[in-house]
Amino acid sequence: NYIGSTRSANTYNKYKTFLTCMWEVLKEVAKLTINPWVKIRRKVDIGHSRRELTVEEVSRVIGSAEGEMKVLFAIAIYTGLRLGDCALLEWGQVDLVRQLISVVPRKTARHSHGKTTVIPMHASLAKILTTIDDRVGYVLPTIAETYQRNTSLVTRHIQKHFRACGIKTTVESENGMCKRVDVGFHSFRHTFVSLSANAGVPLVVVQAIVGHSNPSMTSHYYHKDENVLRRATAAIPDVIDVEEDTQDSTDSGVTVIPML
């Protein structure tokens, strides 16, 4: 009862699955005749999507960030990549000459058979990356190390930064018993899609960039008309004042994520 009334559907279902499996393992040893957990229904998970950020919120979040965190946010808003792909971006995936970023999205790598997503750099992102002198290994070495050691730690620091910017990150669930994340790093991805669409970029092009389209359509846009993708990313408004403090914000010795 306690678990059912206070836990999210996802957590509830995980408990239910674990107990069902455990009972099956114990059934033979303990000579049990029934598995009571089998009859318990799973809760329906009503998903809550992250909301997009306004341009003003994006400017506030990135403008107040420092060091690697600022670069992390810039990569997110101008590429639409997920947190793992941004945090573990390597210089070998960044072509500053052609101004392209090539990534095999971690989340869909297995299903897409390692299909590479190619994203043209927005002018502001290109300026930020060209100011970083050490271009070996990870683009964000401190964040990459922390992310691999403790993903949740990076997420918590990101959420803390959002709250420090006056942005409410959670909302009450429908039953009022728990809170759901409303704004987080994934909001940058939603914002990227919205800004591109609002700028008149065809949805199929946006899907190709964020990796949501089918492989044949993605291949069509990547190999036959790279300029279409370049125009798509260029259409996103400049939300970072690069000229003001790019050098300070990209100093590899400064970061808001501590080494624990």
C-alpha positions in Angstrom: 0.0 0.0 0.0 2.8 2.4 0.9 4.7 1.6 -2.2 1.6 1.8 -4.4 0.5 5.2 -3.1 3.8 7.1 -2.9 6.0 5.6 -5.6 6.0 6.4 -9.3 4.7 3.8 -11.8 8.2 3.1 -12.9 9.5 2.5 -9.4 6.4 0.5 -8.4 6.8 -1.8 -11.5 10.5 -2.4 -10.7 9.6 -3.5 -7.2 6.9 -5.8 -8.6 9.2 -7.3 -11.2 12.0 -7.9 -8.6 9.7 -9.6 -6.1 8.1 -11.7 -8.8 11.6 -13.0 -9.9 12.8 -13.5 -6.4 9.7 -15.6 -5.6 10.3 -17.7 -8.7 13.9 -18.4 -7.5 12.7 -19.3 -4.0 9.8 -21.4 -5.2 11.6 -24.6 -5.8 13.9 -24.3 -2.7 11.0 -23.4 -0.3 8.5 -25.7 -2.0 6.1 -22.9 -2.6 3.0 -23.6 -4.7 2.0 -20.1 -5.7 3.7 -16.8 -6.6 1.5 -14.0 -5.1 3.3 -11.3 -7.0 2.2 -12.6 -10.4 -1.4 -11.6 -9.9 -0.5 -8.0 -8.9 -1.1 -5.6 -11.8 1.6 -3.3 -13.0 0.9 0.4 -12.7 0.3 2.4 -15.9 3.1 4.8 -16.4 1.8 8.2 -17.5 4.9 9.8 -18.8 5.8 13.4 -18.1 7.9 15.0 -20.8 10.4 17.7 -20.0 9.2 21.1 -21.0 11.2 23.2 -23.3 13.0 26.3 -22.1 12.3 29.9 -23.3 15.1 31.8 -25.1 15.3 34.0 -22.0 15.7 31.0 -19.7 18.4 29.5 -21.9 20.3 32.8 -21.9 20.0 33.0 -18.1 21.1 29.4 -17.6 24.1 29.5 -19.9 25.1 33.1 -19.1 25.4 32.3 -15.4 27.3 29.0 -15.9 31.1 28.8 -15.8 33.9 26.6 -17.1 33.0 23.2 -18.5 29.4 23.6 -17.4 29.0 26.6 -19.7 30.4 24.6 -22.7 28.3 21.6 -21.8 25.1 23.8 -22.0 26.3 25.4 -25.3 26.8 22.0 -26.9 23.4 20.9 -25.7 21.4 23.9 -27.0 23.1 24.0 -30.4 23.2 20.2 -31.1 20.1 18.8 -29.3 22.3 15.9 -28.0 21.5 14.0 -24.8 23.5 14.5 -21.7 25.6 11.4 -22.1 26.6 12.3 -25.7 27.4 15.9 -24.6 29.4 14.9 -21.5 31.4 12.3 -23.3 32.0 14.2 -26.5 35.6 13.6 -27.7 37.7 15.9 -29.9 38.0 13.0 -32.4 34.2 13.6 -33.0 34.7 17.3 -33.6 35.8 18.7 -37.0 36.6 22.3 -36.5 37.7 22.8 -40.1 34.4 21.6 -41.6 32.6 22.6 -38.4 30.8 19.3 -37.9 30.2 17.1 -34.9 29.8 13.4 -35.6 28.3 11.2 -32.9 26.9 7.7 -32.5 24.1 8.4 -30.0 24.6 6.2 -27.0 20.9 5.6 -26.4 20.1 4.4 -29.9 23.5 2.9 -30.9 22.3 -0.7 -30.5 19.1 -0.3 -32.5 20.7 1.9 -35.2 23.7 -0.4 -35.6 26.1 2.3 -34.8 24.6 4.9 -37.2 26.5 8.2 -37.0 24.6 11.4 -36.5 26.4 14.4 -38.1 25.5 17.8 -36.8 26.8 21.1 -38.3 28.1 23.5 -35.7 26.3 26.7 -34.9 28.6 29.7 -35.3 28.4 30.5 -31.6 29.3 26.9 -30.6 32.2 26.9 -33.1 33.6 30.1 -31.6 33.5 28.5 -28.1 35.2 25.3 -29.1 37.9 27.0 -31.1 39.0 28.9 -27.9 39.8 25.6 -26.1 43.6 24.9 -26.5 43.8 21.3 -25.2 42.1 19.3 -27.9 43.0 15.7 -26.9 40.6 13.2 -25.4 37.3 14.5 -24.0 36.1 18.0 -24.8 34.9 18.3 -21.2 37.5 16.1 -19.3 36.3 16.9 -15.8 32.6 16.4 -16.5 33.4 13.3 -18.5 35.3 11.8 -15.6 32.6 12.6 -13.1 29.8 11.4 -15.5 31.5 8.0 -15.9 32.0 7.7 -12.2 28.7 9.0 -11.0 26.1 10.1 -13.6 23.7 11.2 -10.9 26.2 13.7 -9.5 26.4 15.5 -12.8 22.6 15.5 -13.1 22.2 16.9 -9.5 24.7 19.8 -10.3 22.8 20.6 -13.4 19.4 20.7 -11.6 21.0 22.8 -8.8 22.2 25.3 -11.4 18.7 25.5 -12.9 17.2 26.2 -9.5 19.8 28.8 -8.8 18.7 30.6 -12.0 15.2 30.7 -10.6 13.8 27.9 -12.7 11.4 25.4 -11.0 12.6 22.0 -12.0 9.8 19.8 -10.6 6.0 19.7 -10.6 3.6 17.8 -8.4 2.3 14.5 -9.7 -1.4 14.0 -10.5 -2.0 12.3 -7.1 0.1 14.9 -5.3 2.1 12.1 -3.6 5.4 12.7 -5.4 7.1 15.1 -7.7 8.1 14.7 -11.4 11.0 16.4 -13.1 9.7 19.2 -15.3 12.9 20.9 -16.4 16.3 19.3 -16.7 19.2 18.8 -19.1 16.9 17.1 -21.6 14.9 20.4 -21.8 17.8 21.6 -24.0 16.9 18.9 -26.5 13.3 19.9 -26.6 14.2 23.5 -27.0 16.6 22.7 -29.9 13.7 21.0 -31.7 11.3 23.8 -31.0 13.7 26.6 -32.0 14.5 24.9 -35.2 10.9 24.2 -36.1 9.9 27.8 -35.2 12.6 29.0 -37.5 11.0 27.2 -40.4 13.3 24.2 -40.6 11.4 21.2 -42.0 10.5 18.7 -39.3 12.2 15.8 -41.2 15.4 17.8 -41.2 15.2 18.4 -37.4 14.5 14.6 -37.0 17.6 13.8 -39.0 19.7 16.0 -36.7 18.4 14.7 -33.4 18.4 11.1 -34.7 14.6 10.4 -34.6 14.1 9.7 -38.3 14.4 6.3 -39.9 17.9 5.5 -41.2 17.1 5.9 -44.9 15.7 9.4 -44.4 18.7 10.4 -42.2 21.1 9.0 -44.9 19.3 11.0 -47.6 19.9 14.3 -45.8 23.4 13.6 -44.6 24.9 12.5 -47.9 22.8 14.3 -50.5 22.4 17.8 -49.0 24.6 18.7 -46.0 23.8 22.3 -46.6 20.2 21.6 -45.5 21.5 20.6 -42.1 23.8 23.6 -41.9 20.9 25.9 -42.6 18.9 24.1 -39.9 21.4 24.7 -37.1 22.2 28.2 -38.3 18.5 29.0 -38.0 18.7 28.7 -34.2 18.9 32.1 -32.6 22.2 33.1 -30.9 21.5 32.7 -27.2 25.1 33.1 -26.0 27.1 36.3 -25.9 30.3 34.6 -27.0 32.3 37.8 -27.4 32.0 38.8 -23.8 33.6 36.0 -21.8 34.3 33.0 -24.0 37.9 32.8 -23.0 37.2 32.8 -19.3 34.2 30.4 -19.5 36.2 27.8 -21.5 39.3 27.7 -19.3 39.9 24.0 -18.8 41.0 24.7 -15.2 37.6 26.0 -14.2 34.6 23.9 -13.5 31.5 24.0 -11.3 31.5 20.2 -11.0 33.8 19.2 -8.1 36.0 16.1 -8.2 34.7 13.8 -5.4 
